[in-house]
């Protein structure tokens, strides 16, 4: 399995969940950047109410599950490549020669795999 579709689904679900949580948020945030870096602060206070709470949490949880699924699919795909498994998309469609284009019928034709002699 290729991990690209679960990653896209995970990103969409995570963005939707965070957008729902932030859209129904009704409190403020503050940031203070000071010269000594140790005095800099960031305060986030998210108080979300209404449909943003269950909807946001469900979408975030689904996004995390899809992200874990895509990580496992990527690991399995890489292990398959290391073990030289031949079930990739390229090998599903076998490369067969068309009988009409055999070398016997067109012996004097120029081919890509060898130089034309003569």
N, C-alpha and C positions, 0 to 999 in steps of 0.2 A: 504494500500500500504506500502511496506517495503522501508525504506529510503536508503538501501545500494547501489542500482544501481545509483540513482541520485548523491550520494556522490562520487562514482567512476567517473562518467561522469564530475562532477564539478571539481574534482582534475585534471583530464586529460585536460579539457579545460583551466583551470587556468594555468597549467604548460606550455601548448602549447602557450597560449597567452603571458605569460611572456618571454618564450624562443624566440618567434618571435620578441618581442620588444627589448630584449637584443641582439639578433643575428644581428639585423640591426642597433644597436646603434653605433655611431661613435665618441663619446666623452669619456672623462676619469672621474674617480672618485678619491676621495682622503679621507684618514682617518688619523687623528692625535690623538694619545692617549697620554695624559700628566699626570703627577703625581697628581696635583689637578684635580679631576674628572671634575670640572666645566670648565676646559680649554680644555677638549677633544672635538674634532669636527669630524663631518662626512659630507662630501660634495658629493652629487650625482648629476651628470649632465647628463641626458639622452636625447640625441638628436637622434631621430630615423627617418629615411627616407625610402621611398620606400614601398614595399608591407608589411613590418612589422607593419606599422602604422594601416591601416584598418584591416589587418588580426589579429594582436595582440589585438586590441580593441574589435573586434567582439568575439574572443575567450574568452577574459577576461569577457566581458558582459554576454556571454552564460554561463560561469562558475559560475558567481555570481547568475544568474537566477536559475541554477540547484542547487546551494547551498541553496538558499532560498526555493526552492521546496522541497529539501530533509529535511530541517528543519521543514517545515510545515507537511510533511509526518511523521516525527518522533514524532511531537507533537500530531498529530491525532492518531498515533499508540499507544502512551502512554496513551492518554485519553481513547482509546478503551480498553486498558488493565485495567485501573482503573475502568471502568464501566462493566467489565467482559463480554465483547462482545465475542460471540462464532464464529466469522468469521475468525479465525486464520487458518493457513495452517493445523494444526493438526486436526481441526474439519471439514475441507472440506472432508476429507476421513473418513467416519464414520466407527466406529469399529463394525463390525458385526461378529457374531459367525458363523463359518462354521458348517452346520448341521451334517457333518460327524464326527465332534469332540465334540459332545454333551456329557455331563456328564452321560446321561442315557445309552449310548452304552458302555461306559468305566467306569463303576461305581467303579471298583477296581483299577483304575489307580491313580497314584500320581499326584496331581495338585499343582500349585504354590501358589494359593490363600488360601489353607487350608492344614493342615498337614494330612498325610496319617494315617488313623486310622485302626488298626487291624493288 
